[in-house]
């Protein structure tokens, strides 16, 4: 069972999300919060697997809450909820460690799938939209330490990073490289360790920021 915390300052949004998610056999909403301060407290109390986090909220916004939650020990996956596809706050949240984002207007089925995808961590959520968001806000000058970190990847790990940036799942990468899914999982784990990132989304952010992958490439 995937346990979910919903964070949004609009009670009607929280009620609607809860109804959609609780209708699924493998999902359960364990709590709600109306701002970032409440979210941090709820994460400590409830230890959810996934937090659905609104960005623009009073008292403490979703970006600040995301940073604080992800600084903790064994934090949950964070799925950012946003009104705009190209939002610098959302990019900052992904950079801070959020595992993906979803628009508030998406069909219920897409939201349900998004929760499952980021919980599994085995593929990139909405790869085309994620890549477009990253490309829109990535800084023009690659940080030297990030370029150095990418340079420590083996040739095969670099191949895996390119395919991860294309949104391929572990199984799809395994088929592309003619290796087992377990081998891919091992390469991904080593890649994340060397890049000092938590999951695939941050690896893709790092790949773009380092200039390792490029728009349209």
Secondary structure, DSSP 4 states (H G I P E B T S, - for coil): -EEEEEE-S-HHHHHHHHHHHHTSTTEEEEEEESSHHHHHHHHHHH--SEEEEESS-SSS-HHHHHHHHHTSTTPPEEEEEES-SS-HHHHHHHHHT--EEEETTS-HHHHHHHHHHHHH-SS-TTHHHHHHHHHHH--SS--HHHHHHHHTS-HHHHHHHHHHHTT--HHHHHHHHTS-HHHHHHHHHHHHHHHT-SSHHHHHHHHHHTTSS-TT-
